[in-house]
Amino acid sequence: MSERVMPGRTDGLITLGAADALWVDLTADSAVPTASGAFTCSPARVQVRYVLLGGHVVATVRASNGQWSVPEVEVRRAAAELNAVGMDRQDLVRIGPFRGAPRQECNEETPLRWRQRIKGELQELGDPERAARREAGRPYHLAGIDWRQLLVEQTRDGTQLTWWLPRAVVRLLDAAEHAETQWVQAARTRQASAAVTEPPSHPRQARDADGRQTTSPEGPTASLHPYNKELEGQLYSVLSRKPGTSRRVAGWACAVCRTAPAAVLDHCHEHGYVRAPVCQSCNTQERPDHLYSNDIRVANRYTRLFHTDTDDWLRHWHRCPGCRARTTLPLPHLAAWTAHIACRSVRPTHRAPRGRKPCGVLRVSWTGSQNAPRSCLLTVAVDFCPSGEHRVLARVPYREAAERFRAWLAETAPAVAAAAGPDRLDGLPAQSRPVIADTSGEDLELF
């Protein structure tokens, strides 16, 4: 967009109304829809010195005439970052509701809490009295993003309503929440430093040459740092109980996508080892869709796990020393790989407008466990196939599935395969670690 004189602009600052118009104008062609009230409607945080635009924090300034303003260059920078985001509306992440999920903490350092806000907005819409009290025409925005245009509601098991957002938007909102936390922490640190160096009776206020009060030009500078195997070989059962682990995790970028802030410690349930800190989006993407404890549907996301971004995911799963030494995957992932890759040729197809498409819904179950590989058997089936509602495609012994995976791994990700194998046993315990029971609530398992 070409530069032009903005109404309400003074010395690089523009009023909130002008900033709203500029934000909408600059992001008109963005893949992520934006809202017009990013600066003037809740949850904008103008009075506490910042506004969130996507994953970007824009500092606010109160001018001498009492009006709140923002630097125009920061609005343009935030718009450019948002315009660079690509989005696949079919690549969805479930954001709730989760039955039995732990309540999100009301942390003052993250007022955005976008999942809680979305839940509250949707519950408000379902209550006629609360809906009548809503401000007329208020846009649905979080960090300047109009999430209502992207929300997908689905019914699970015919009864439970679930909410979904595109993965790119989930990552943006997670990044916004992280940026807000860093901003508030940095502001409190500066405030504490000022309180130490200045007498309490004469609070210091930064003002420019025109007498206008300003914020510090330095925003939240605590940027994310890449994960470099700092937690390799550590047990999740031990590390998760150490004080300060959550704060330490939040300082890393996700070890898989390397863009969003990490939120959880992903770990291997079969061996108990920490893999790496990952964001909520990547953690959700890798979680098997369990129907029962030994039965999973092979969802469309496995196309990304085993095709599009396969090198990143294989490298991530083999961060577990146990899986790396055995050159395999945890049983649910190995079962999904067997159904999705090894049994692809036996899955029936039928005619479609553009060629042929796979039939039904792919599912895989198993008897026994990886701890008794001789008796473990994987059964690959198709549900809702026209030639039979539950059509069995193949039965594959665990050992055969593991051998097929090793051969495929050597062809698909040679670097990952080269780092694996039975000769990589340094630091492994003499006996296999037990499977760690999940305690995070239904639908929130970490695999």
N, C-alpha and C positions, 0 to 999 in steps of 0.2 A: 504494500500500500504506500502511495506517495505521501510525503510529508505535506501537511497543510496546517494552517493556523487553527488551533482548537479553541472553541469558545470556553472561557473560564480558565485559560492557561496563563500562569504567571511564573516566570523564572524556572521553567521546566516542570512546574506543578500544575495539576488540573483538578478541578472540583470533582466531587464524587459523581455528580450527574454526568459530567463530561466523560469521566472515566468509564461509567457504565456504557455510554454510547460508543466509546472507542473500543471497549472490550468486545461488544457484540459485532461491531463493524469488522474488526480485525479477525475474528474467529468465525465469520459467516460461512466460510467454506471448509471449516474443520470437520473431520470425521466424527468428533465428539461434540454433540450439541451443547451450547452454552445458554445461560440465562441472562436476562437483562438487568436483574437486580443484584448483581454480584457484590456491589459496594454499598447498596442502600437497604437491602432486605436481609433478614436473618437467614443464615447464621454469620453474616459479616461481622467482623470484630473491630470496627473502626475505632471505637472509643478506647481500646486497649492497644492501639498503635500498629495494627497490622490488618491486612485482609488476605485471605487465601484465594489464589487463582490457579486452579489445577494443583500441581505440586509445588507452586512457587509462592513465596511470601512477599507481599508488597507492603512496605512501611507506609504508615499514614502520618500526616503532619497537620497540626492545627495552626492555621494562618492567623495573622494579627487581627483580621476582621471576624475571627471566631469560626470560620468555615474550615471543615476538614478537607484536606487535599491529599493527593498522592503523586509521586513522580511519574510523569508520562512515560519515560524510558522504561520503567519497571513494568508498566502495563503492557507495553509493546514486547518486552522480553518474555513475559508470561504467555502472551498470545502466540508468539513464535514457537515456544516450547510445546504448547498444546497443539498447534497446527501440525507439528512434526509427528504426532502420535497417530499410528495406524490402528484401526479397530476392525475386528471380525465380529459381527453381531451374532454369529452362530456359536462362537467360542465363549460359553457362558460359565459363570461361577456361582454356585449357590451361596446366597448371603443370609438366608434364614427363612422362616424361623427354625431353630434347632431344638428339638425336644430334649430336655435334660441338659442343655448346654449351660456352662457357667456364665453367670451374669457379667457383662462387661463392666470393669471397674470405672467409677466416675472420677477419673483422674483429672485434677484441675489443669494439668499441663497439656491435656488434649481435649479442649472443649468441643472440637469438631465431633468426635465419636460418631462417625457417619453411619455405622450400622445401627446404633441406638436411635439416631435421628430418623433414619428411614423407617425403622420399626414404629416409632412414635407417630410419624406422618401417616403411615398406612392404617394404624389403629384409629387415628383421629378421623380419617376419611370414613371409617366404618361406624362411627358414632355420630348420629345426626345432630345431637345437641352441640358436641364439640366442633363439628364441621360448620355449623351455623355461626359459631363464634370466630371462625377463621377470618383472617384479613382477606377481603375480596381481591381477586386477581393476583394474590401473592405467588410469585414463581417458585417452582420446586427446584431449588439449587443447593448444591454443596460444593464449596470451593469454585463457584462460578459455573458448575456443570449442571445441566438440566437432566437429572437422573430419571425423572418420570418418563421421558421419551424413550428411555432404554430399558426400563424395568420389565422383566418378563415374569409372569405368574404361571406356575404349573401346578398340577394336582398330582400328588404322589400317592400311589396305592389306591387311587380313586377317592380319597377322603382328605388327605393332608395337603393344604395349600402351601406352596413354597415360592420363594422370591429369588430371582437370578439377575445378574448384571453381566455385561461383557467383561472379559478378563482384563482388557486394557483399561477400562474404567475403574475396576477394583484396584488395579495397581496405582492409578492416578490418585484415588482417594486415600489409599494407604500411604502414598508418598506425601500427600497433603497433611495427613495426621502426624506423620513423622516430622515434617518440616515445621509444623506448628509447635510440636514438643520442643524441638531444638531452639526455636525462636524464644519461647517463654523461658526456657532454662537460661539462655544467653542473657535475656533481659534481666532476670533475677540476679544473675551473677554480677552484671554491671551495676545493678541497684545496690547490691550488698557491698560491692567495692566502693561505691560512692558514699555509702553510709559510714564506712570505716575512715575514709580520707577527709570527709567534710563534717563540720560540726552539725549536730542534729537541728539546731535552731536556725541554720542558714542552709536549707536544702538547695543543692546546685541544680540549675536548669540550663540546659544548653540552648542558646539562642543565636540566630544568625545576625547579619549586619542590619537587617530591617526590624530586629526585635521579635522575629517570629520564632516561636518555640519549635524545636525539631527533635527528631529521634536520632540516635546514633547512626551514622552511615553504615555501620557494620551490622549486618543481619546475623542470622544463625550460622556461624561459621563451622560448627561441628559437623562436617560432611561425613558421609558414609565411607568406610574404608573396606576394601575387598577382603574376602575371607581367604587366608593363606594357610590352611591346615592347622590353625592354632589349637583346635580341639580334637585333632586326629587321635584315635585310639582310646578316647575317654569314654567311660560308661555313662549312659544317660541317667541311670538310676542314682548315680553319685552326683553328677554335674547339676542335674535339675534341682537338687536340694541345697546347693550352695547359695548363700546370700549374694545378691547382685547379679545373678546370671541373666535375668531378664533384661536389665539395663545394659549389660555387656552385649547381649544378642542384638539389641536395637541399634548398636553402633555399627554393625556390619551391613553391607549390601547383600541381598539375596545371593547365595552361592550358585544358583541355577540361572536365573534371568539376569543377574548382576546389575539390575536397574532399581528395583524397589527395595525399601528398607526391610531387613529381616524381622520376623515377628515370632518365629518358633524355632525350636531345635528339632530338626528332623532326625529320626533315629531308626535303626533296624530292630524290629521286634524279635527277629529270630536270634540275633546275637547280642543285642543290648547296647551296641556301640552308637555313639553320636555320628551322624553323617556330616551335617553342616547346618548353619543357620539359614533358613529360607523364609520367603514372604508367604503370607496367607494364600495368595493366588497360586503359587507353585505347589504349596503343600496340599491345597485342594485338588489341583490337577493330577497329582500322582496317587491320590487315595483311591484304592479299588472300590468299586460300587458293590458292596456286599449285599446279597440277598439274605444269606445265612453265613455262619462263621466259616463254612467251607464251600461257598457257592457265590460267584460274582458274575455280574453282567460285564461284558467287554464293551465299554462305551466308546463314543467317537473320539474322546480325548487320547485314546491309545494310538491314534494316527500320528499325533504329535510326539508322543513318548517313544514310539518305535519307528518313526519315519522322519518327520520334519526336523525335530530337535533331538534325534536319538543319541548323538555323541555326547551332548550335555547331560542327558538323563542317565546314560550308562555310566558315565564318569561319576555322577553324583551317587548312584546306588553302590558303586564299588568304592566309595569312601569308607564303607563299613569293612574293617579288616577281615571279618569272617566271610562275607560274600566275595571279597576280592581273592582270598586264599582258595576258596572253593570254585571260583570262576562260575558263579551262578547268581541268581536273584532270589529274594525272599519268595516263598511259595506262592502267595497271591499274584505277584508280578510275573513269576515264571509261568504260572497257569494262564494268565492273560496273554503273555507272549506266545505260548503254545497255540492258543486258540486264534490269535490275531495274525501270527506270522506262519508258524509251522503247519497249521491246518487251513491256510487260506485257499489252497487248491481244491479242497473237498467241500467248501461251502457252496451251497446252491445259489444260483442267480436267476433273475427273471427279467423280462423285457421292461424297458423304461423309455421315456421319450428321447433320451440321449444315450442310447446303447443299452447296457444291462447293469443292474445294480444288485448288490448282495441281498439275499432274502432274509426276512425275519430279524430277530434280535439274538446276537451271539452270546452264549453263556458257557461257563466252564465251572465244574465242581471237582472235588477230589475226596478220596477216602484215604485215611491214614495221615501221615505227616512227613515232613522232610527229615525228621529224626529217625524214621524207619523207612528209608528210601526203597527197600525191596518190596514193601507192601503198599506203597503210595501209588495211587492210580489217578490220572487226570481224565475226566470225561468232558469232551467238547460237544455242545449241542446247539441247536437253533430253536428258539421259541417262536411260536406263531408262524411256522412255516406252512404254506398251503397244502403240502403233501403230508403234514403231520404236525400237530401243535408243538410237540417236544421231540424233535428229530435229532437223534444222536449221530454226530458226524465221525467221531473217532474216540478211541480210548488209548491213552498214551501213558506208559509207565513213567514214573518220576525220573528214573535214571536215563531213559531214552530222551525225555524232554530236556534234561540237563546237558546231555551230549549234543543234542541239536543246537541248543543255545550257545554252547562253546564254539561250535563250528561257525555259526552265524556271527557271533561276536568277533571272531578273528577276521571275518570278511568285512563287517560293517564298521567296526571301530578298532582297528589294529593297535592303536596306541593304548587303548583301555585293556585289550586282551594281553598286550605285552607286559603290562604291570600286574597282571593277575597270574594265578597258578599255584600249585601245591608247594612250590619252593619259596613262596612269600609268607613264611610263617613267623617271622620275627615279631615278638610281643604278643602272640596269640596265647590264650590260656590253654592248658592241657585238656580241659573239658569244655564242651560247648556251653555257652551261656543260656539260661532258660529264656523262654519267650516272656516279654514284659507285658503284663496285663494293662489294657488301656483304661485310664481313669478320667478321661476328659469329657465323657458324655457321649450320647448316641450321635452318630454321624460326624464326629470330630476326631476319629482315630488318626494316628500318625503311623504311616507305614514306610 
